[in-house]
Amino acid sequence: MRPNTLSTRSTLPPPRASCGLFGAMLAVVLALPALASTANAQSTVQSATPDTTPQANAQDYSEAERIIFMTEHLGKVQPPQTLAYRFNKHGSLEADFEDKVTLRLSPTAAGACCTGEADFLSAERRLTLPTVEDARANPVILYFLEHDVRDMNRLTKGQQNHFRKRIRMAIYQGAKVEERALEYLGRPVAARQVLIAPYADDPNRGRFEQYADKQYVFWLSDEVPGGVFGIASRMNAADAGAEPLIVEELYLEGATPPDITALAR
């Protein structure tokens, strides 16, 4: 594998061989079922390698894992193609802004879909990210999560690996999945909504209590280009009913944003 690239197949190398959240999250997502059956699952999750046996592949994955990480969101994409996403941030903690994310999808060396690379935000907010080779799931999901983990590290001074592990575990065993009717380019589309709250039961939440009531929601639909309708996170304030501390939202261009005020406590 070339430096600064990532394959999203299930044969990923161990986390130390790839960049940031990508290798760590994808490799451990595939290993979580085996880990969850042991008493020390959370303490060993970071160094795990994927279980790719037929039995493991046939079962043991949560519905949320399959929707977010194992669905071929790019299966209908005919490269080269560019997907545009709107990004906005607002809340009481920091300055609001609007920006964009551009995902460029090109054919792999074998002519299949896709190699992905992104411009994630712009100017001083621009996030440098590796190219994703042989992407099947939409890499904009991992780009959003990498941005989020780095932001949590900036706000709390906590370890990035801790936030990565909490997100992985929440997707594996704490996600709420619902069917939703959303709107894209003025027409209704069927979508699956995945909601997680990684820090709600975090034994270490006392170290960053102000930021611990944070929720993430993913909307996936095979009726929109690239399969990802949108992703959002909401960090609630301590006082019920107060303006949230931070809300970040990413939506495919043409998507009508859902109302996420229901994510408040």
Secondary structure, DSSP 8 states (H G I E B T S, - for coil): --TTEEE-STT---GGGS-HHHHHHHHHHHHHHHHHTSTTHHHHGGG------HHHHHS---HHHIIIIIS-TTTT--SSEEEEEEEEEESSSS--EEEEEEEEEEE-TTS-EEEEEEEES-GGG-B---EEES--S-THHHHHHHHHHHHHHHHH---HHHHHHHHHHHHHHS-EEEEEEEEETTEEEEEEEEEE-TTTT-TTGGGGGGG-SEEEEEEE-TTSTTSEEEEEEEE--SSTTS--SEEEEEEETTEE----GGG--
